[in-house]
Amino acid sequence: MRGASGHFVLRDDLIRFPDGAEALYTVVANPDSAFVVPLFDNGDTMLVRQWRHAWETSSWEVPAGTFDGDEDPLECARRELAEETGLVAARYRSLGVVHGAAFLTGRAHLFLAESLTESKRNPETYEQDMEVLRLPFAEALNSALEGDIVHSGSVTALCRAARALNLL
């Protein structure tokens, strides 16, 4: 192991290729996460905008976050949706599970949240300046397809939601 920071552990694994050659492969062990596409009855969705330090810019994304301890995917999805948007969903549909970059261990669990009611946002400290935007789902999907939304988990979640809604 090379180091740890918060939820992340950086390690170097020795791998052996079929021809016998060996190499070090760097792996980042990170927790699983949940990505939520909220869908209002009128066809709107909600995105959040937050600063991404590594990219040195802010990013429009679907509500998402990492698991707390042994939290299950649906619990995480419910918590993140409420914290970031103040929304509570009566119905969730799984949109599957995807992996991020090949050097990350964590998986992203994707959800479509429906039958929404609004309550008070309860953002975490580092989410205090997060912007929230309600817009037509078709507009959010188009932004993902045109490259205006660049967060890969959000792009995938929006596309999977569109497929679940028979829009793609």
Residue pairs with C-beta under 8 A, 6 or more apart in sequence:
1 9
1 10
1 11
2 10
2 11
2 12
2 26
3 9
3 10
4 10
7 30
7 31
7 66
8 28
8 29
8 30
9 28
9 29
9 30
10 26
10 27
10 28
10 29
11 26
11 27
11 29
12 24
12 25
12 26
12 27
13 24
13 25
13 26
13 27
14 22
14 23
14 24
14 25
15 22
15 23
15 24
15 25
16 22
17 23
25 103
26 103
27 103
27 104
27 105
28 103
28 104
28 105
29 105
29 106
30 66
30 104
30 105
30 106
31 66
31 67
31 106
32 66
32 67
32 73
32 76
32 106
32 107
32 108
32 109
33 64
33 65
33 66
33 67
33 76
33 106
33 107
33 108
33 109
33 153
34 64
34 65
34 67
34 73
34 74
34 76
34 77
34 80
34 108
34 109
34 110
34 111
35 62
35 63
35 64
35 77
35 108
35 109
35 110
35 111
35 153
35 154
35 156
35 157
36 62
36 63
36 64
36 77
36 80
36 81
36 89
36 111
36 112
36 113
36 157
37 45
37 62
37 95
37 110
37 111
37 112
37 113
37 137
37 157
37 158
37 160
37 161
38 45
38 46
38 62
38 63
38 81
38 85
38 87
38 89
38 113
38 116
39 45
39 112
39 113
39 114
39 116
39 137
39 161
39 165
40 46
40 116
40 134
41 115
41 116
43 136
43 137
43 138
44 134
44 135
44 136
44 137
45 62
45 134
45 135
45 136
45 137
45 140
46 63
46 85
46 87
46 132
46 133
46 134
46 135
47 60
47 61
47 62
47 132
47 133
47 135
47 140
47 149
47 154
48 60
48 61
48 62
48 63
48 84
48 85
48 130
48 131
48 132
48 133
49 58
49 59
49 60
49 61
49 130
49 131
49 132
49 133
50 58
50 59
50 61
50 127
50 129
50 130
50 131
51 57
51 58
51 59
51 129
52 58
52 59
52 151
59 149
59 150
59 151
60 133
60 143
60 148
60 149
60 151
60 154
61 149
61 151
61 153
61 154
62 153
62 154
62 157
62 158
63 80
63 81
63 83
63 84
63 85
63 87
64 80
64 108
64 153
64 154
64 157
65 76
65 79
65 80
65 83
65 84
66 76
66 106
67 73
67 76
68 76
68 79
71 79
73 94
73 109
73 111
74 92
74 111
76 109
77 92
77 109
77 111
77 113
78 88
78 89
78 92
81 87
81 88
81 89
81 113
82 88
82 119
82 121
82 122
83 121
83 122
83 123
83 124
83 127
84 121
84 123
84 127
84 130
84 132
85 121
85 132
86 118
86 119
86 120
86 121
86 122
86 132
87 113
87 116
87 117
87 118
87 119
88 116
88 117
88 118
88 119
89 113
89 114
89 115
89 116
90 114
90 115
90 116
90 117
91 113
91 114
91 115
92 111
92 112
92 113
92 114
93 111
93 112
93 114
93 164
94 109
94 110
94 111
95 110
95 111
95 112
95 157
95 160
95 161
95 164
96 110
96 160
97 107
97 108
97 109
97 110
98 107
98 108
98 110
98 153
98 156
99 106
99 107
99 108
100 106
100 108
100 152
100 153
108 153
108 156
108 157
110 153
110 156
110 157
110 160
110 161
111 157
112 160
112 161
112 164
112 165
121 132
123 130
137 161
137 162
137 165
137 167
138 167
140 149
140 158
141 158
141 159
141 161
141 162
141 167
141 168
143 149
144 154
144 155
144 158
144 159
145 159
149 155
149 158
159 168
162 168
